[in-house]
């Protein structure tokens, strides 16, 4: 997504993640990403996890684009 602006990244990643497992209700999870540019990917992944019943999603990134 490097060539897209922030709005395009949000549109492109929307709905890309879904949890298909079980036993996640009320869980507290860490979401790890290598690089965060706009945060669109971690927001979309966290939203999918919350929709599946995760209570709390924390994020950790190795690097952030400034």
Secondary structure, 3 states (H helix, E strand, C coil): CCCCCHHHHHHHHCCCCCCCCCCCCCCEEEEEEEEECCCHHHHHHHHHHHHCCCCEEEEEEEEECC
